[in-house]
Amino acid sequence: MSEAIDEKYRNAVQVINTAGGTPVPVTDNTVKILKYIVEEKHLDFIIAFKGRRSQTMEQLKESSGMSEEEISEHVKILAKKGLIMNQPSSSGIMVYRLMPFVNVGVYEYTFMKKLEYNEWEKGLAQLYLNLNKESRGRMLANYDAIVKRFLPTMRPIDRTVPYTENFESGKEIKIVVDEELEAPEEKIISTQKVEEIINKFDEIAVGHCYCRHFRDLVGEPCKQTDMRENCFTFGKSARYTTEQGFARMISKEEALEILKKSEKDGLVHKAYHPNMDFKREEDSICNCCSDCCGQARGITSNLSNYIARVDHDICVGCGTCVEKCYSGAKYLNDEGKAETDEDRCIGCGICAAFCPEGAISLVKKQRVVRIAPPRSAYE
């Protein structure tokens, strides 16, 4: 392949990086990812999104110099790759939006669909594994700067939706309201029960957990759960994921049944909002494990309404909460009682749900939780 074509691929990677999500470095590996999924004939169309992530058909005709028929053909193919979202706006105008490599785009949509576990899927997973290794290397090289300067201002990616019932007793988890605690600048919407989110939507689709599918493909299957098909999309996102074969439409009843099964395996409910705008309705919910979740393995920032507190008079030090904790916030103190590292607690309530003594309550505390793994995780 000529140097000119290689350079065009690099330019396309740079344009995709402007589409939101998590930017990727323009390296030989990321160029390989784009070559792996996109033929050269689509590059000019991708580059036409430079400076404008979302465009109408008329805008695309002007920016690309292509006919409506040519544009439609590019969209048809690239939407199947998770690189273009083609859905109408609230006013009914079709909008074509370029999607990123990661969070949320090619990576998530590719591994969300039902896998065939073929060589093509394994090859793409290996390229993304190489991308993860590159990211770990950059994180290690710049660890102090990232933790001290970037992480404190990192925008929340999602918000945690807590468990509400203790499995041992069947009782509601105790909620304590602390009015003195400061709220973050970001507004956290009032819906707290994950069932309430599901019941708001008439269009619900379920796809497979892309993180667990990815780990399956690289030979590191999840140790926490056997569940795979439990990532939800709603409304416009549900229409897109089903139209492109990434997910399937389901009823509210089936969605709630999947949620209950996810909770039995101790998976964390995380709600996502369009463009991380928490004033807008949710467009998806993930049910995350601590074993495979990309956020559990890397730096993360999310909105939370709660923090877990332990009643030491009731706690017997069984360690169940330490075992179940998603973010590594639970530990046993010198007296053998459970404690919470409040800087790491995301308020998911899993510890409270599984505590056999009912010793853990949730304190209402609206905040942004920003966590980075220790330096040793990248070495």
C-alpha positions as CSV (number, residue, x, y, z in Angstrom):
1,M,0.0,0.0,0.0
2,S,1.5,3.4,-1.0
3,E,2.6,6.0,1.4
4,A,-0.1,8.3,0.1
5,I,-2.8,5.8,1.0
6,D,-1.2,5.2,4.4
7,E,-1.3,9.0,5.0
8,K,-5.0,9.1,4.1
9,Y,-5.7,6.4,6.6
10,R,-3.8,8.4,9.3
11,N,-5.9,11.5,8.4
12,A,-9.1,9.5,8.7
13,V,-8.0,8.3,12.2
14,Q,-7.5,11.9,13.2
15,V,-10.9,12.8,11.9
16,I,-12.5,9.9,13.8
17,N,-10.8,11.1,16.9
18,T,-12.8,14.3,16.7
19,A,-16.1,12.3,16.8
20,G,-16.1,12.2,20.7
21,G,-15.5,9.2,22.9
22,T,-12.0,8.4,24.0
23,P,-9.4,9.7,21.5
24,V,-6.8,7.1,20.3
25,P,-3.2,7.8,19.4
26,V,-2.5,7.9,15.7
27,T,-0.1,5.0,15.6
28,D,0.6,2.1,13.2
29,N,-1.7,0.0,15.3
30,T,-4.7,2.3,15.1
31,V,-4.1,2.7,11.4
32,K,-4.2,-1.1,11.2
33,I,-7.5,-1.1,13.0
34,L,-9.0,1.3,10.5
35,K,-7.6,-0.7,7.6
36,Y,-9.0,-3.9,9.1
37,I,-12.6,-2.6,9.2
38,V,-12.7,0.0,6.4
39,E,-11.8,-0.2,2.7
40,E,-9.8,2.6,1.1
41,K,-12.9,3.7,-1.0
42,H,-14.6,4.9,2.2
43,L,-11.8,7.2,3.4
44,D,-12.8,10.4,1.5
45,F,-16.3,10.0,3.0
46,I,-15.0,9.7,6.5
47,I,-12.7,12.7,6.1
48,A,-15.7,14.7,4.9
49,F,-16.7,14.8,8.6
50,K,-13.7,16.9,9.5
51,G,-14.9,19.9,11.5
52,R,-18.5,18.7,11.7
53,R,-19.3,15.4,13.4
54,S,-23.0,15.4,12.6
55,Q,-24.4,16.3,9.2
56,T,-27.6,16.2,7.2
57,M,-27.7,14.7,3.6
58,E,-27.4,18.2,2.1
59,Q,-24.5,19.1,4.3
60,L,-22.7,15.9,3.4
61,K,-23.3,16.4,-0.3
62,E,-21.5,19.8,0.1
63,S,-18.7,18.6,2.3
64,S,-17.9,15.4,0.5
65,G,-18.8,16.4,-3.1
66,M,-20.6,13.1,-3.5
67,S,-24.1,12.4,-4.8
68,E,-26.9,11.3,-2.5
69,E,-26.7,7.7,-4.0
70,E,-22.9,7.6,-3.2
71,I,-23.4,8.9,0.3
72,S,-26.2,6.4,1.0
73,E,-23.9,3.5,-0.1
74,H,-21.1,4.6,2.2
75,V,-23.6,5.0,5.1
76,K,-25.1,1.6,4.5
77,I,-21.7,-0.1,4.9
78,L,-20.1,2.1,7.6
79,A,-23.2,1.9,9.8
80,K,-22.7,-1.8,10.0
81,K,-19.2,-1.2,11.2
82,G,-20.4,1.1,14.0
83,L,-18.7,4.1,12.4
84,I,-21.8,6.0,11.3
85,M,-25.0,6.5,13.2
86,N,-27.9,7.2,10.9
87,Q,-31.0,8.2,12.8
88,P,-33.5,11.1,12.4
89,S,-33.4,14.1,14.8
90,S,-36.3,15.1,17.0
91,S,-37.6,17.2,14.1
92,G,-37.6,14.2,11.8
93,I,-34.5,15.2,9.7
94,M,-32.1,12.3,9.0
95,V,-28.7,13.0,10.6
96,Y,-25.5,11.2,9.9
97,R,-23.0,11.1,12.8
98,L,-19.5,9.9,12.8
99,M,-18.7,7.6,15.7
100,P,-15.4,7.1,17.5
101,F,-13.1,4.1,17.8
102,V,-13.9,3.7,21.6
103,N,-16.6,5.0,23.9
104,V,-19.0,4.6,22.2
105,G,-18.3,3.5,18.6
106,V,-16.6,0.8,16.6
107,Y,-15.2,-1.2,19.6
108,E,-18.5,-1.3,21.5
109,Y,-20.8,-2.0,18.6
110,T,-18.5,-4.6,17.0
111,F,-18.3,-6.7,20.1
112,M,-21.9,-6.1,21.2
113,K,-23.3,-8.3,18.5
114,K,-23.6,-12.1,18.7
115,L,-20.1,-13.4,17.9
116,E,-19.1,-16.2,15.6
117,Y,-15.7,-16.5,17.3
118,N,-14.1,-16.5,13.9
119,E,-10.6,-15.5,12.9
120,W,-11.7,-12.0,11.7
121,E,-13.2,-11.2,15.1
122,K,-10.2,-12.6,17.0
123,G,-7.9,-10.5,14.7
124,L,-9.7,-7.3,15.5
125,A,-9.8,-8.1,19.2
126,Q,-6.0,-8.6,19.1
127,L,-5.6,-5.1,17.5
128,Y,-7.7,-3.6,20.2
129,L,-5.6,-5.5,22.8
130,N,-2.5,-3.9,21.3
131,L,-4.2,-0.6,21.6
132,N,-4.9,-1.3,25.3
133,K,-1.2,-2.1,25.8
134,E,-0.2,1.2,24.1
135,S,-2.6,3.0,26.3
136,R,-1.1,1.4,29.5
137,G,2.3,2.4,28.3
138,R,1.3,6.0,27.9
139,M,-0.5,5.9,31.2
140,L,2.6,4.6,33.0
141,A,4.9,7.2,31.3
142,N,2.6,10.1,32.3
143,Y,1.0,8.6,35.4
144,D,1.7,11.6,37.8
145,A,0.5,14.2,35.3
146,I,-2.7,12.2,34.5
147,V,-3.6,11.6,38.1
148,K,-2.8,15.1,39.4
149,R,-4.0,17.2,36.4
150,F,-6.2,15.3,34.1
151,L,-8.2,13.0,36.4
152,P,-9.5,15.8,38.8
153,T,-11.2,17.5,35.8
154,M,-12.2,14.4,33.9
155,R,-15.8,14.6,32.7
156,P,-18.1,11.9,34.1
157,I,-18.7,9.1,31.6
158,D,-21.7,7.5,33.2
159,R,-23.8,7.5,36.4
160,T,-24.2,4.6,38.8
161,V,-27.7,3.3,39.5
162,P,-27.7,1.6,42.9
163,Y,-29.2,-1.7,44.2
164,T,-32.2,-1.1,46.4
165,E,-32.9,-4.4,48.1
166,N,-30.9,-6.7,50.4
167,F,-30.9,-10.2,49.0
168,E,-30.7,-11.9,52.4
169,S,-33.6,-10.2,54.1
170,G,-35.6,-9.0,51.1
171,K,-35.8,-5.6,52.8
172,E,-35.1,-2.2,51.2
173,I,-31.6,-1.0,51.7
174,K,-31.6,1.8,54.2
175,I,-31.1,5.2,52.7
176,V,-29.7,8.1,54.8
177,V,-30.0,11.6,53.6
178,D,-27.1,13.9,54.5
179,E,-28.1,17.5,53.5
180,E,-24.8,18.9,54.5
181,L,-22.9,17.2,51.8
182,E,-22.1,19.3,48.8
183,A,-23.5,18.4,45.3
184,P,-21.4,18.5,42.2
185,E,-22.0,21.0,39.4
186,E,-23.4,18.3,37.1
187,K,-27.1,17.7,37.7
188,I,-27.9,14.1,38.5
189,I,-31.5,13.2,37.5
190,S,-33.9,12.0,40.1
191,T,-34.6,8.5,38.8
192,Q,-32.8,6.1,41.1
193,K,-34.2,2.6,40.5
194,V,-33.0,0.9,37.4
195,E,-36.4,-0.6,36.9
196,E,-37.8,2.9,36.6
197,I,-35.4,3.6,33.7
198,I,-36.5,0.5,31.9
199,N,-40.2,1.3,32.3
200,K,-39.8,4.7,30.8
201,F,-39.0,3.3,27.4
202,D,-41.2,1.6,24.8
203,E,-38.2,0.8,22.5
204,I,-35.6,-1.4,24.4
205,A,-32.9,-3.4,22.7
206,V,-30.4,-5.8,24.3
207,G,-26.9,-6.6,23.0
208,H,-24.0,-8.5,24.4
209,C,-21.5,-7.1,26.9
210,Y,-18.7,-5.9,24.6
211,C,-16.1,-6.0,27.4
212,R,-16.8,-9.6,28.2
213,H,-17.0,-10.5,24.5
214,F,-13.6,-8.9,24.0
215,R,-12.0,-10.8,26.9
216,D,-13.5,-14.0,25.5
217,L,-11.9,-13.3,22.1
218,V,-8.4,-12.7,23.6
219,G,-8.6,-15.9,25.7
220,E,-9.4,-14.3,29.1
221,P,-13.0,-15.1,29.8
222,C,-14.9,-13.4,32.7
223,K,-14.5,-15.0,36.1
224,Q,-17.5,-13.2,37.7
225,T,-20.4,-14.1,35.4
226,D,-21.4,-16.3,32.5
227,M,-23.9,-13.6,31.3
228,R,-23.1,-11.9,28.0
229,E,-26.4,-10.6,26.6
230,N,-27.2,-7.8,29.1
231,C,-26.3,-4.4,27.6
232,F,-29.4,-2.2,27.0
233,T,-30.0,0.6,24.5
234,F,-33.1,2.7,24.4
235,G,-35.1,4.8,21.9
236,K,-33.0,6.1,19.0
237,S,-30.0,4.0,20.1
238,A,-32.2,0.9,20.3
239,R,-33.4,1.5,16.7
240,Y,-29.8,2.0,15.5
241,T,-28.4,-1.1,17.2
242,T,-31.1,-3.4,16.0
243,E,-31.1,-2.0,12.5
244,Q,-27.4,-2.7,12.2
245,G,-27.5,-6.1,13.8
246,F,-25.7,-5.2,17.0
247,A,-28.7,-6.0,19.3
248,R,-32.3,-7.2,19.3
249,M,-35.5,-5.6,20.4
250,I,-37.1,-7.0,23.6
251,S,-40.0,-6.4,25.9
252,K,-39.9,-4.5,29.2
253,E,-40.6,-7.8,30.9
254,E,-37.6,-9.5,29.3
255,A,-35.4,-6.5,30.2
256,L,-36.4,-6.7,33.8
257,E,-35.8,-10.4,33.9
258,I,-32.2,-9.9,32.5
259,L,-31.7,-7.1,35.1
260,K,-32.6,-9.5,38.0
261,K,-30.2,-12.2,36.7
262,S,-27.5,-9.5,36.4
263,E,-28.0,-8.5,40.0
264,K,-27.7,-12.1,41.2
265,D,-24.2,-12.1,39.7
266,G,-23.4,-8.8,41.4
267,L,-23.1,-6.7,38.2
268,V,-23.1,-2.9,38.5
269,H,-25.8,-0.9,36.8
270,K,-24.3,2.1,34.8
271,A,-26.5,4.5,32.9
272,Y,-25.2,6.4,29.9
273,H,-26.6,9.6,28.5
274,P,-26.2,11.1,25.0
275,N,-22.9,13.0,24.7
276,M,-22.5,12.5,28.5
277,D,-25.2,15.1,29.0
278,F,-26.9,14.0,32.2
279,K,-29.9,16.4,31.7
280,R,-31.0,14.2,28.7
281,E,-32.7,10.8,29.1
282,E,-30.6,7.7,29.2
283,D,-29.7,6.0,25.9
284,S,-28.2,2.9,27.4
285,I,-27.5,0.8,30.5
286,C,-24.5,-1.5,31.0
287,N,-24.4,-4.2,33.7
288,C,-20.7,-4.3,34.5
289,C,-18.4,-6.8,36.2
290,S,-15.2,-5.8,38.0
291,D,-13.3,-8.5,36.0
292,C,-13.7,-7.2,32.5
293,C,-15.2,-3.7,32.5
294,G,-13.0,-1.2,30.8
295,Q,-13.7,1.4,33.5
296,A,-12.8,-1.0,36.3
297,R,-9.4,-1.7,34.6
298,G,-8.6,1.9,33.7
299,I,-9.2,5.5,34.8
300,T,-12.8,6.3,35.3
301,S,-15.1,9.1,36.3
302,N,-18.8,8.7,37.0
303,L,-21.7,10.5,38.7
304,S,-23.0,8.9,41.9
305,N,-25.9,9.7,44.3
306,Y,-24.7,7.5,47.2
307,I,-21.8,6.3,49.3
308,A,-21.8,3.1,51.3
309,R,-21.5,3.2,55.1
310,V,-21.0,0.3,57.5
311,D,-22.6,-0.1,61.0
312,H,-19.8,-1.7,63.0
313,D,-22.2,-2.7,65.7
314,I,-23.8,-5.1,63.2
315,C,-20.9,-6.0,60.9
316,V,-19.4,-9.5,61.7
317,G,-16.4,-9.1,59.3
318,C,-17.4,-11.9,57.0
319,G,-15.7,-10.1,54.0
320,T,-18.6,-10.6,51.6
321,C,-18.7,-6.8,50.8
322,V,-14.9,-6.9,50.1
323,E,-15.4,-9.8,47.7
324,K,-18.3,-8.2,45.9
325,C,-17.1,-4.6,45.7
326,Y,-16.7,-3.4,42.0
327,S,-14.3,-0.5,42.7
328,G,-12.0,-1.9,45.4
329,A,-13.5,0.5,48.0
330,K,-14.2,-2.1,50.7
331,Y,-11.6,-3.6,53.1
332,L,-11.5,-5.0,56.6
333,N,-9.9,-2.8,59.3
334,D,-7.6,-3.9,62.1
335,E,-10.6,-5.0,64.1
336,G,-11.8,-7.2,61.3
337,K,-14.7,-4.9,60.5
338,A,-15.7,-3.7,57.0
339,E,-14.7,-0.2,56.0
340,T,-15.3,2.0,53.0
341,D,-12.7,4.0,51.1
342,E,-15.0,6.8,50.3
343,D,-12.8,8.2,47.5
344,R,-13.3,4.9,45.6
345,C,-16.9,4.1,46.4
346,I,-19.2,4.6,43.5
347,G,-22.4,4.1,45.5
348,C,-23.6,1.0,43.5
349,G,-25.0,-0.6,46.7
350,I,-23.8,-4.1,45.8
351,C,-22.1,-4.4,49.2
352,A,-25.4,-3.5,50.9
353,A,-27.4,-5.9,48.7
354,F,-25.2,-8.9,49.5
355,C,-24.4,-8.1,53.2
356,P,-25.8,-11.1,55.1
357,E,-26.2,-9.0,58.3
358,G,-27.8,-5.9,56.7
359,A,-24.9,-3.9,58.2
360,I,-24.5,-1.5,55.2
361,S,-26.6,1.5,54.3
362,L,-26.4,4.1,51.6
363,V,-25.8,7.7,52.4
364,K,-27.2,10.1,49.8
365,K,-24.2,12.1,48.6
366,Q,-24.3,13.5,45.0
367,R,-20.7,13.6,43.8
368,V,-18.3,12.8,41.0
369,V,-16.1,9.8,41.6
370,R,-12.8,9.7,39.8
371,I,-10.6,6.7,40.2
372,A,-7.3,5.6,38.7
373,P,-5.7,2.2,39.3
374,P,-2.4,2.2,41.1
375,R,0.8,2.7,39.1
376,S,1.6,-1.0,39.5
377,A,-1.5,-1.9,37.4
378,Y,0.3,-0.5,34.3
379,E,3.7,-2.1,34.9
